[in-house]
Amino acid sequence: MIDNESGEDYLETILRLSAGGQDVHSVNVARELGVSKPAVTKAMRLLEQKGYVTFVAKHIYLTERGRTYADEVYGKHRLLTDFLVRLGVEKKHAEADACRMEHLISAETYAAVKRFMDDK
């Protein structure tokens, strides 16, 4: 388990960037998250030590463990975004709020939102 929001944001970003089959590099992640390349390098070292990412010729890849975790975080993000949009929140605000909420929401509340959205 990752003990901070930024680690989850890095995994989610790598997942989204790699979705089209493209190779992911530190510069892509830095640009997407609006952070410095050295910050990405430091984060990638920590994520590699925890078994979430691996490197091949400067390309960043999610491990199976990393992909599972990133899928979970991104799934929360998508569900919460859809929930907020359904409530009438503008899409760009819903995206930003969901990004913060996905890290803080309790399992009980998330399950309730999921049930609500599944029923609609």
Rosetta silent file (secondary structure, phi, psi, omega in degrees, C-alpha in Angstrom):
SEQUENCE: MIDNESGEDYLETILRLSAGGQDVHSVNVARELGVSKPAVTKAMRLLEQKGYVTFVAKHIYLTERGRTYADEVYGKHRLLTDFLVRLGVEKKHAEADACRMEHLISAETYAAVKRFMDDK
SCORE:     score description
SCORE:     0.000 S_00000001
   1 L     0.000  143.551  178.919    0.000    0.000    0.000 S_00000001
   2 L   -92.350  135.186 -174.111    1.150    3.509   -0.770 S_00000001
   3 L   -99.663   16.835  175.555    1.119    5.849    2.189 S_00000001
   4 L  -150.509  156.959 -177.724    0.763    9.150    0.345 S_00000001
   5 H   -64.727  -39.054 -174.695   -1.400   10.801   -2.291 S_00000001
   6 H   -64.475  -36.393  177.694    1.443   11.680   -4.619 S_00000001
   7 H   -61.682  -41.731  177.832    2.510    8.051   -4.995 S_00000001
   8 H   -65.863  -38.932  178.426   -1.020    7.149   -6.018 S_00000001
   9 H   -63.371  -39.659  177.888   -1.082   10.105   -8.429 S_00000001
  10 H   -62.752  -47.032 -179.874    2.146    8.893  -10.051 S_00000001
  11 H   -62.530  -43.249  179.557    0.773    5.377  -10.540 S_00000001
  12 H   -62.505  -40.320  179.649   -2.511    6.698  -11.914 S_00000001
  13 H   -65.594  -43.922  177.868   -0.642    8.984  -14.323 S_00000001
  14 H   -61.450  -41.770  178.438    1.571    6.155  -15.587 S_00000001
  15 H   -59.653  -49.276 -177.872   -1.534    4.018  -16.094 S_00000001
  16 H   -65.372  -41.625 -179.337   -3.309    6.717  -18.103 S_00000001
  17 H   -66.646  -34.044 -177.470   -0.228    7.582  -20.182 S_00000001
  18 H   -86.055   -4.959 -175.594    0.439    3.948  -21.017 S_00000001
  19 L   -58.048  -33.616 -179.284   -3.200    3.214  -21.904 S_00000001
  20 L   -86.970    8.563  178.756   -2.578    3.858  -25.596 S_00000001
  21 L    85.316    3.426 -179.336    0.368    1.492  -25.660 S_00000001
  22 L   -81.201  152.617  175.393    2.925    4.301  -25.686 S_00000001
  23 L   -72.800  143.036 -179.240    6.129    4.131  -23.683 S_00000001
  24 E  -107.313  133.007  177.732    6.149    6.334  -20.600 S_00000001
  25 L  -121.118  162.049  179.586    9.187    8.437  -19.666 S_00000001
  26 H   -54.570  -39.783 -178.019    9.873   10.652  -16.659 S_00000001
  27 H   -63.596  -35.170  176.996    9.393   13.768  -18.765 S_00000001
  28 H   -64.464  -44.422 -178.919    5.842   12.631  -19.695 S_00000001
  29 H   -66.369  -43.484  179.431    4.948   12.084  -16.053 S_00000001
  30 H   -59.668  -46.020 -179.559    6.510   15.410  -15.012 S_00000001
  31 H   -62.744  -45.205 -177.422    4.574   17.291  -17.670 S_00000001
  32 H   -63.941  -40.396 -176.852    1.287   15.584  -16.814 S_00000001
  33 H   -92.511   -9.226 -179.529    1.581   16.216  -13.062 S_00000001
  34 L    69.820   37.977  178.589    3.228   19.632  -13.302 S_00000001
  35 L  -122.903  170.593 -179.951    6.285   18.584  -11.292 S_00000001
  36 L   -78.206  156.600  177.160   10.013   18.608  -11.966 S_00000001
  37 H   -62.017  -40.142  175.742   11.802   15.732  -13.630 S_00000001
  38 H   -61.448  -32.924  177.418   13.997   15.221  -10.520 S_00000001
  39 H   -65.506  -39.642  178.249   10.817   14.898   -8.428 S_00000001
  40 H   -65.356  -44.314  179.854    9.606   12.170  -10.788 S_00000001
  41 H   -57.802  -44.571  179.489   12.969   10.399  -10.608 S_00000001
  42 H   -63.934  -45.743 -179.916   12.832   10.393   -6.806 S_00000001
  43 H   -63.505  -39.870 -178.935    9.236    9.143   -6.766 S_00000001
  44 H   -65.727  -35.584  177.121   10.016    6.419   -9.314 S_00000001
  45 H   -61.584  -44.281  180.000   12.885    5.144   -7.167 S_00000001
  46 H   -65.832  -42.992  179.452   10.542    4.818   -4.203 S_00000001
  47 H   -66.729  -33.140  176.970    7.832    3.155   -6.273 S_00000001
  48 H   -67.724  -42.312  179.085   10.395    0.766   -7.754 S_00000001
  49 H   -61.133  -32.452 -179.606   11.622   -0.173   -4.261 S_00000001
  50 L   -86.974   -2.187  175.722    8.022   -0.953   -3.278 S_00000001
  51 L    85.004   20.100 -178.405    7.520   -3.112   -6.357 S_00000001
  52 L   -95.630  -26.479  179.670    5.043   -0.897   -8.214 S_00000001
  53 E  -134.671  162.184  174.614    7.147    0.114  -11.231 S_00000001
  54 E  -141.300  160.798 -179.173   10.074   -1.175  -13.223 S_00000001
  55 E  -121.774  138.211  173.375   12.381    0.401  -15.791 S_00000001
  56 E  -136.994  113.586  179.253   13.539   -0.908  -19.131 S_00000001
  57 L    49.692   50.428  177.841   15.816    1.376  -21.171 S_00000001
  58 L    68.528    7.485  174.696   14.481    4.526  -19.436 S_00000001
  59 E   -94.086  141.326  179.813   10.870    3.485  -20.031 S_00000001
  60 E  -100.223  128.717  178.216    8.607    3.283  -16.981 S_00000001
  61 E  -127.773  141.910  172.850    6.330    0.275  -16.684 S_00000001
  62 E   -77.108  137.870  171.145    3.841   -0.676  -14.024 S_00000001
  63 L   -76.622  174.577  176.786    4.426   -4.067  -12.449 S_00000001
  64 H   -57.951  -43.628  178.223    1.421   -6.331  -11.986 S_00000001
  65 H   -62.221  -42.729  179.283    1.156   -5.033   -8.434 S_00000001
  66 H   -65.589  -41.303  179.739    1.449   -1.438   -9.658 S_00000001
  67 H   -65.100  -42.209  179.076   -1.169   -1.922  -12.368 S_00000001
  68 H   -60.321  -46.386 -179.442   -3.615   -3.455   -9.883 S_00000001
  69 H   -65.679  -45.264 -179.667   -3.139   -0.560   -7.472 S_00000001
  70 H   -63.852  -40.140  177.065   -3.343    2.076  -10.234 S_00000001
  71 H   -59.820  -40.756  179.837   -6.512    0.472  -11.633 S_00000001
  72 H   -64.299  -47.352 -179.277   -8.094    0.682   -8.189 S_00000001
  73 H   -65.262  -44.739 -178.790   -7.190    4.361   -7.716 S_00000001
  74 H   -68.055  -33.646  175.289   -8.234    5.307  -11.246 S_00000001
  75 H   -62.056  -42.754  175.587  -11.495    3.394  -10.843 S_00000001
  76 H   -60.765  -44.938 -178.931  -12.277    5.479   -7.762 S_00000001
  77 H   -57.815  -49.492 -178.203  -11.392    8.623   -9.687 S_00000001
  78 H   -63.563  -44.545 -179.589  -13.717    7.785  -12.580 S_00000001
  79 H   -63.167  -45.787 -179.403  -16.606    6.765  -10.328 S_00000001
  80 H   -65.670  -37.776  176.276  -16.306    9.872   -8.150 S_00000001
  81 H   -61.672  -48.581  179.406  -16.050   12.111  -11.219 S_00000001
  82 H   -60.651  -40.717  178.893  -19.192   10.561  -12.695 S_00000001
  83 H   -60.678  -48.139 -178.453  -20.972   10.878   -9.351 S_00000001
  84 H   -66.435  -39.411  176.977  -20.128   14.572   -9.043 S_00000001
  85 H   -62.490  -42.176  178.753  -21.107   15.283  -12.649 S_00000001
  86 H   -61.824  -30.666  177.383  -24.430   13.538  -12.033 S_00000001
  87 L   -75.944  -10.451  178.801  -24.931   15.866   -9.057 S_00000001
  88 L   107.469    7.468  178.601  -24.509   18.827  -11.416 S_00000001
  89 L   -77.997  137.150  177.669  -20.844   19.702  -10.865 S_00000001
  90 L   -59.119  140.661 -173.438  -19.049   21.018  -13.947 S_00000001
  91 H   -49.987  -48.766 -176.058  -16.800   18.309  -15.480 S_00000001
  92 H   -65.570  -34.501  176.918  -13.474   20.116  -14.887 S_00000001
  93 H   -73.763  -37.972  177.656  -14.359   20.784  -11.235 S_00000001
  94 H   -61.013  -42.877  178.059  -15.630   17.235  -10.795 S_00000001
  95 H   -59.999  -48.257 -177.792  -12.299   15.898  -12.136 S_00000001
  96 H   -64.737  -43.619 -179.915  -10.255   18.084   -9.777 S_00000001
  97 H   -67.378  -40.637  179.140  -12.407   17.269   -6.754 S_00000001
  98 H   -61.638  -36.301  179.628  -12.449   13.540   -7.543 S_00000001
  99 H   -61.155  -37.369  177.855   -8.644   13.596   -7.702 S_00000001
 100 H   -78.223  -42.174 -175.889   -8.530   14.802   -4.108 S_00000001
 101 H   -65.432  -34.744 -175.229  -11.420   12.681   -2.874 S_00000001
 102 H   -58.618  -23.763 -177.972  -10.076    9.389   -4.243 S_00000001
 103 H   -89.295  -19.765 -170.836   -7.285    9.474   -1.667 S_00000001
 104 H  -111.004  -19.474 -172.775   -9.422   10.315    1.351 S_00000001
 105 L   -66.512  138.167  178.711  -12.730    8.527    0.919 S_00000001
 106 L   -75.655  159.712  178.772  -13.448    5.708    3.344 S_00000001
 107 H   -61.251  -37.453 -179.434  -14.201    2.239    2.055 S_00000001
 108 H   -65.236  -46.801 -179.612  -17.728    2.507    3.467 S_00000001
 109 H   -66.564  -41.536  178.300  -18.479    5.799    1.715 S_00000001
 110 H   -60.755  -43.234  179.449  -16.940    4.603   -1.538 S_00000001
 111 H   -62.895  -38.492  178.911  -19.054    1.440   -1.425 S_00000001
 112 H   -66.340  -42.961  177.690  -22.185    3.544   -0.830 S_00000001
 113 H   -63.211  -42.015  179.759  -21.386    5.838   -3.788 S_00000001
 114 H   -62.140  -45.471  177.500  -20.703    2.781   -5.942 S_00000001
 115 H   -60.300  -43.732  179.786  -24.030    1.186   -4.975 S_00000001
 116 H   -60.551  -46.060 -178.358  -25.830    4.457   -5.692 S_00000001
 117 H   -69.580  -33.994  178.369  -24.207    4.787   -9.117 S_00000001
 118 H   -67.940  -29.979 -179.576  -24.853    1.121   -9.969 S_00000001
 119 H   -78.729  -15.364 -175.224  -28.554    1.617   -9.193 S_00000001
 120 L   -94.563    0.000    0.000  -28.868    4.597  -11.539 S_00000001
